[in-house]
């Protein structure tokens, strides 16, 4: 009886594995043609040399591709090679170090653009597929789940420290060549642009959401994004029942770190503070704060409601303009 029941007990696991594999293969087949291997170069005394490499995602029919700002840093030209072997010369349109996003442009390719999704719909535990060119291996695919949302991480770039807001954390393995590649949901929609800037093997992606769409539009129109800068590292947090009663909200941002000399530091914010609201608007994730930090916030007083040691206090920060070096 035991031997006869073994195949029946294993069948659901086999079916689940097949379903998982079929989903990943379907997404990979759909997304891979939209993702190009990217190589950026700069002029030197001995000619043009490669100074950046990674991946890029085609998102318009007329040859605009989205990648990471750190991949194109210090460059103006390069080329992209798609999975079908099609190669195009590229020029940098613009880059935004704070979001780690950049746009490059070449001639209209033979392949169709990728379809953007909405990272706002992602949930922890959801299956995602990463497509890129790690270590020069074109069309490489890894799969995993969303393991965290709304992260804000400090990174170093060219000797300067900055903060990338509202990243997606996944357990899909990423290496430096994945930077600028696609993170897709099970419907083959691009919900994030992978970044390996924080270190090999740590799966992070810049979300495709309302804020990043605004950033992309600014890059297309002006080649840059004028951003207000606060200088804090945060993570979403659920308030305690007593705090919910006092504040009338369930979620907020826990301040993990405040960068020295930043507007947040000057305002008196400290690690461990719970940021409830900015500019009179509740904040519950990095995007809800980031939405308030575009050009019109530069130099203007920003009122912050903070929960500290069980007491609500009010601080005033003066956001500064983010400079080209990431500060």
N, C-alpha and C positions, 0 to 999 in steps of 0.2 A: 504493500500500500504506500509506504514512504517513498519507494523508488518511483512508483507510478505517478505520485503527486508532484514530484520535483519539477518537471517541465511546465506544469500549469502555474506553479508559484513563480517561476522565472519569467514567464511570458510577458507580464506587464512591464518588467524592467527592460526587456528587450524592445518592446513596443515604444516605451518612453525614450530609450536611447535612439531608436530610429527616428522618432518624431523630432527630437532635439537635433540630430544630425541633419535631417532634411531641412529644418528651419535655417540652420547655420549655412548650409550649402546654397539654399535659395537666396538668402540675403547676400552672401558673398558673390554669387553669380550676378546679382543685380547691381551691387554697389561697385565692384572692382573696376568696371569700365570707366567709371567717373573719377577714379583716383589715379593721379599721376605721380611718378617719381620726379622730384624737384631737385634741381641743382642750380645754385646761385653762385655768381662769380663777381670778382672785383678786379679793377685794373691795378697792376703792380709794375715795377720797373722791368720785370722779365715777361710782361704780357699779362693776360687775364688768367687768374687762378681761382680755383674753387674755394669758396669761403663758407658756404652753407649748403646743406643737403637735407632732404626730408621728403615729405609728401605734400600733395595739394589736392583739393576737391573742386572739380568743375561745377559752378553753380549758375552760369548763364550760357545761353546759346552763342553769345558773341565773344566767348573766350576769356571770361573772368574766372579766376580760381581763388579759393580761400585757403590760407595756410597759417602757420604760426609766425608771429612777429620775430621771435628769436631765430627762426630759420633764415630770414631775409635780412637780419641786422647787418648794416654796413655794406649793403649791396644795392644795385639798381637794375641789374640784368641777370638773366639766367635762361634755363630751358627746362621743359617738362617732357616726359616720355610716358605715354599712356600704355595700358596693358596690350593694346593691339599693335604697338610699335610706333604709333604716330608720335612725332616729335614736333614741338612748337617752341619758338624763341619767345622769351618773356621779358616784360619790363615791370618794375615795381610801381604799383599805383599808390599805395600808402600802407602804413603800419601803425598799430596802436599797442604800445608795450604793456599798458595796464591790463588789457584783456588778452594779450598775447595773440592777437589776430592781425593778419595782413592780407592784402589783395594784390594779386599779380595779374597781368593781362597779356594775351597772345592772340594770334589769329583764330578765327572760329574753327573749332575742331570738328572731326567727323562724328564724334560721339555726342549723345544728348547730355544735358546737365543733370546733376543729381536733384532729387526732391528733398527739400528741407522739411523737417518735422518740427515738433514743439517739445523742448526739453521740460517745459512746465508739466507735461503729462507723465514724466518718468516717475517710477516708484522704486524704492529700495527693494532689491531682489529680482528686478526685471531683467530679462535676458537682453544683452546688447552684443554687437559684433563690431570688432575693430578691423579696419582694412588700411594697410599702409605698406611702407617699403623699408622695414627694419634691416639695417646692415646691408642695404643695397639689394635686398631680395624683394623684387617687385611683386605686388599682389599678394602679400602675406596676410593671413587671416587669423585672428585670435577671437575667442568668444568668452564671455563671462557674464556676471551680473552686476547691476548697479549696487555698489556697497556703501555709497554715501552721496548726499546731495547738499548743495548750498555751502560747500567748503570755501574757505578763503585761505590761501597759502602764501607765505613769504618765500621769494626765490631771489637768487643772485643772477644778475645779468651784466656782463662787462664790468664787474667790480662794484656795481650798484645794486642795492636792495630795493625790491618793490613787492607789491602784493597783487596776486591774481585772484580776482573775486569770483565767487559762485561757481566753482568748478564741480564737475561730476567725478566722483571716484568710482572706479570699477576694478574688478580683479582680472580683467582681460590684460594679459601681459603686453607691456609696451617697452620698446627700446628706442634709442635716439632717432632712428630712421622713420619711426612711426609719427614723429612730430608733423602736424599738418594733415594727417590722414583722417579718415572718416570714422566716426562712431555712429552706428546705425541701430535702429530698433528692429523688431521682428517684421515690420512692414517695409523694410528697406529704406526708411526715411532717415536722413542725416539729422541726428539730434545733438551731435557734438563734434568738435574738432580736437583730435587727440593731441596731447602735449606730453612729451617725456622730459620737459625742462627740469622737473623736480628730481629726476634720477631714474636710471634704468630699472624696469620692473614695476614701477609704481604707476598704476593706471589712472591717469587724470585726463579730463577732456573739458574744453571750453563749451558751454551749452549753446545751442541755437535757441534763443528765446527772444522776447520783445526787446530786451536791452541790447543783445548782440546784433539783432537785425538793424537797430538804430546805428550801432557802431559801423556795420558794413555799409549802410547807406551813406554815412559821413565819409568813409574812406573812398567810396566811389565818387562822391561829389567833390571833396576837397583834398583828398589824399592824406588826411589826418583827422584825429578826433581831439578836440579840446575837452579835457577832462578835469573835473575838480578832484582833489586828492585829500583824503582824511588820514590815511596811514594807520589802519588798525587791522588786525587779523581776528576773524570771528568765526563762530560756528552756530548753527541754529540750535535752540534749546527750548524745551517744554517747561513752562513755569510751574512752580509748585501750586497746589490748591489754594493756599493762603494768598500767594501772589496773584493768582487769577482773580480772586475775589477783590483784592485791593486795586488791581490795575484794569480789570475788565478785558484782558486779553490772555490767550493761552500760550502763545509762542513769542519768542523774542530772539535776540542775538547775544550770545555770550562772548565777551571780549577775551580772546586768548592771549593776544599780545598787542602792545602799542609801540609803534616804531619811534625811536628817540628823535626828538626835534620835529615831529610831524604835527599837523594841525590838531589831531586827536590828543597828542601828548600835551600840547600847549593849552588845550581846553580842560585838561585835568582828568581825562579818561584813564583808566588803569585796568590791567589784566584782572579778570574776575568780575568786572562790572557786567551787568545785564542791560543791554541797550534795548529800551522799550519802543522808542519813537525818535524820529528825526524829522525836523521841519513840521512837527505836529501830526505826522503820519506814522502809524504803527509799522515796525519792521519785524519781520519774522524769518527772513532769509537774506543772503547777501544781495540778491537781485533787488529786493525791496529798498535797500539802502543805495545800491548802485544807480538805480533809476533817478535818484535825486542829485547825482554828482556829475552832471554834464556842464556845459559851458556857462549856463545861466547861474550856477551855484558858486562860481569862482569869486572869492572875495566878499561874499555875502554871508552875514551871520546865519548859522544853522543851529537851531535850538535842539538840544538832545535831552531826552528823558531817560534817566538811568536808575536802575535798581541796584543799590549798593548796601550790603550788610542789612538787608531787609527794609531799607528806607529808600523812597523815591527822591532823587535829586535832579536838578536841572542845570545843564551846562551849555555853554555857547562855544561852538567851534567856528573858525573862519577857514573854509576850504581854500586851498591853494591850487594853482594850475599845475597839473602834472607836466614836468619838463621832459625833454627828449631822452634824458638819461634814466628815466623811470622813477623820478622822485617828484 
